[in-house]
Amino acid sequence: MNSHTEHLIKQQTGAERILRSQVIQNLWSGYGQIMRVELQGGNHRQVIVKHVRYPSGKSRSSGVSHDRKVRSYQVEVAWYKSWAEKCNQFCRIPGCLGVHNEGPEVVIVLEDLNLAGYPRRHKGASQQIANLGLRWLAYFHASFLGEKPRGLWKTGTYWHLATRKEELERMSDLPLKNAASEIDALLRGCRYQTFVHGDAKLANFCFCSDNRAVAALDFQYVGGGCGIRDVAYFLDSCFTEDTCERLAPALLDFYFSSLKKALIEQKKHVDFPALEKEWRNMYPVAWTDFYRFLKGWTSSYWNPSSYSERMAKGVIERLNPTKQTKKKK
């Protein structure tokens, strides 16, 4: 950590000195680090610092990838400056102690969720753990229903089609490739829009010791969208496909019951049956949209009888009912 960064951290926390720092995680493609920093003096014994430095020359990503990363860090700055305070205790996030955003450097100083009572991370989920994440998403989506994502991504998520043209070109699954634009249009055209977290995988959720409460972090891809996009992505990160297929009906029921409760508590007046119908119908579409990204991003083997393949085929049939009828004849 250089003296400039140390000065920023002390300035934003009121600390007298930095005792030590530990790298928790390197950011993608050498764009910086996330550190746990121990302080002396001030009101915070320990903080998390996200320190971004945009690489230059040969060390940086390709043009499209670099621009996407830079935009994502600018979105995260905007999130903490303008929107984060709207989250309540049911969609808990780390408190932001300060942001520095100048030139090729971004420094975001955050509350340490470990010290705040959320020290647990899970690599796999039980239904109880998944329900905690779904409840967090429900309250998050309720909080921002109908809001315009000023300063954020117009369309949230890191895999949406407009930012993933290279992956689309690499796809060998032609039916899914040809349907990608229509799938994207269905999701963007939803009547009920909110903010999506955009990277709501299990690894971005922090749990309290007794697994009764949860907080979330990493807001680089927050933006506008249909809330079910987060739900599909989150469930995919929690379970194997077979388990997800078995548990999905109960998990979706829990999410929508939590969303209804959150909207009532927040006095959001909305035609909930219409919202639920629209988003439930979009669940296979959202799942297939992420699957489209995966099939372009990696050349892995895809089981033709898998849950995702069957989901994708069903969505494509929905988009082309006339063509499917002719095939059956």
N, C-alpha and C positions, 0 to 999 in steps of 0.2 A: 504494500500500500504506500503510495507516494505522499509527500507532505501536504500537497494540495488537497487530496482526498481526506486525509486525517483532519485538516483544518475544517473542511465542510462538515464532517461528521460531528466534530466538537461544537461547531457553530449551531448546528441543527438540534443538538441534544442538550446543550448546556454543560457538557462534560468537561472536566479539567484536563484529563489525559486519556489516551487509549492504552489499555494494559496489554491486550493481545487480540489477534484476529485469527480466525480459522476459516479456510475455504470450505464451504459446504458443497458447492456445485459450480462447475464451469459452464458458462452459457454456450449455446450452440455456435459451432464454427469459429471459436476464438473471439467472441464478441464481449468477453468480460467474465465476471465472477459474481457469485453470491457468497457473502461472508457473514459469519457470526462474530460480532465485535464486542469485547468486554470493556466496559468503561469505568472510569473513576470520577466521582463528582456528578452533579446534575441529578435528574430524576430517573435515569434509566441505567440499570446495572449492565444490561446487555441488549443489543439491538441486532437486527438483520440489515445488511447493506447490499443492495443490488447495484453493482458498479459496472456500467456499460461503457466500453470504448470501441467506437467503430473502426475496424481495421482499414488499412489503405493498401493500395497496390496489389501485389500478388497474394497477400495473405487473406484478402476478403473474398466473400462469396461472389457468384456470378451476378450480373446486373439485376435480374428479376428477384433473385433470392436476397440479395443485399438490400434492395429497396423495400422488400417485404419486412425484413428484420428491422430496419431503421424505422419504418412506419409503426411496427408493433411496439417499439419502445416509446415512441412519441405518444401512441395511444395509451400506454400504461401511465405515462406522466399525466395525460389529460384525465384519465380515470381517477387517479388519486387526488388531483387538484379540484375536479368539478363534480364527481359523482359518488365517490366512495362513502361519503358521510350519509348517504341515503340508505345504506345497508343497516338493518337492525340486528338484534342479538340472535335472531333465528336464521339470518344469513351472514354470520360473523365473518369478518375479514381482519387482517392485521391493520392496526392504526398506523397512519402515515405521519411520521415525525418531521419530514422535510424532503424536498425535491430540488435537485440542481440539474438544470438542463441547458447546456451551453456547448455549441460547436460539436465536436465528435464525442462528447462525454455526457453521460447521464448517471446521476447518483440518486438513488431512492433509499431513504432510511425508514425502516419499518419496525414496528413492535415485534418482538420475538414471541411467536405463538407458543413455543415451548414453555416459556416463563408464564405466559398468560393462561396456562392450564390445558394446552392442546399438544402434548408431547408425542402422541402415538401416530405412526404411519402404518398403513396396511398395504401389502402387496396383492392380497386377494380378499374377497369380501364374502361375508355371510349375508343372508337376507336382512338381518338387523342392521349391519353396517351399510348396506346399499340403501336401506330406507332412510338412514340419517342423511346420506348424500342427496337423496331425492327430496327430502324435506327441505334441505338447504336450497336446492335448485328451485323448489316451488315458491319459497319466500323471496328468493332473488328475482324470479320471473314476475311475481306479483308486484314487487317494489317498483319495477320499471315498465310495467305494462302500459303501452301507449306513448311512452317517451320517445323523443327524437334523439338519436345517438350523436349529439354534437361533440365533435372532437374525437370520437371513437370511430371504429370501422363502421361504414354504412351497413355492411353485411358482416356480422361477427363469424367466428370460427377460422381456424388457420387452413382449412381444407376447401373453402368454398371455391366454386368453379372459376370465378374471375381472376383469382390469384394462382391458379394451378393449371394453366394451359400446357405447360411442359409435360406434366404428369398425364394429362389427357392425351396428348399426342403419342405418348409411349404405350398406351393401352392396346392390348391385343384382343380384348373382349369387345368385338364390334357392336353387338346389340346394346350393351351398356354404354359404350362410348357414344353411339349415335343418340342414345336417350338422355345423355348427361345434361344437355341444355334445357330440355323439358323438365327434368327432375329439379334442376336448380330454379327454374321459373316457378314451379309449383310451390317451393318453399318460400321464395321471395314474395310470391303473390298472396300469401296468407293474409286474411283479414286481420287476425289478431297477432300483433307484433309486440315484442318486448326487447329487453337486452338479453343476449346470451353470453354466458361466461366465455365460451369459445375454445376452452381447453380444459373442460370439466372432467378430466380423468381422475381415477382414484388416487394417483400419486400427488395430486394437487389439493387433497383434503387432509386436514390435520384433526385428530380425534383426541378427546380428553381421555384420561387414564381409565375411566370406567365405561368408555364407549357410549356415553349418554348425550354427548354434544359434539359438534363438529364446526370447523372453520375452514375457509378455502383461501387459496392464494393464487398468484400468477395471472395477471389481467392484461396480458399483451394482446389478446385476441378478442376482447370484449367488444360487442357492437350489436347492431340491430338484428332481429331475426325471430323466427318461430321457436318458442321455448323447447319444443320437443327435440330439436337438434341436440341440445345439451343432454337431454335424457337418453337418447339413443347412444350417443358417444360414451356417456358415463356408464351405462349398463354394459356396453361392449368392453370397457376397461375393467369391469368387476368380475366377469364370469366367462367361462368357456361358452362357446356358441350353444352347445347342447343344454347347459344349465340355464342360459339366458332364455332360450326358447321355452323351457319348462316354467321358469319363474316370471317371465315377462307379463302375463296377464295380472298377476297379483301385484307386481311392482308398479305397473302403470296405474292400477286402481289406487294404490297408496299415494303415488305422485299426485293424481288428480284430486283426491280427497284433501291432501295437504294444500294444494293450490287453491281449492275452493275456500278452505279455512283461512288461508293467508289473505285472500282477496276480501273476505268479509271483515277480518280484523283491521285491514288497512282501509276499509271503507271505499274500495274500488268498485264502482258500479259498472257491471259488465254482464252481458247475456252469457252466463257460465255454461249452460248446456250447449250453446252454439260454439263457444270456445273449445270446450272439451271434445265435441264432435270433430271439429276441424283438426285439432292437434292429434287426436287419436288416429284419424285418417292419415296424418302426415308421418306417423311413427315409422312405418315401413319405408316411406320415401326418404326420411332423414337417415335411416340406417343404410339404405342403398346409396345415398349420396356420399357418405363417409367410405363405404365399400368401394365406390368408384375411385375415390382418391387413393385408397390403399392399393388397388389393382394397377394404378399408374405409377405409384411411388416405388413399389417393390415387385420383383419378378418371382415372388414366392409361388408355390403350388397352391391352387385354390380347389378345394374339394367340390366337384360338381353337384354333390347332393347335400352340401352344407346348408345350415340355416341362412347364411348370407346369400348364397346362390339362389335358394328357393325364394327368399325375400325379393331379391333383385328381379328374378323372372316374373314374379307376381306384379311388381311395380311396372315393368315394361309391358306386360299384358294389359294393365290398366290404361297405359298411355296409347296403346294401339289395339283397341278392341276389335276393329274391323278386320285387321290383318290376322289376328288370332282366330276369328270366326272362320275366315277363308281357309286357314290351315286345317281346322277341325273337319271341314267339309271334304 
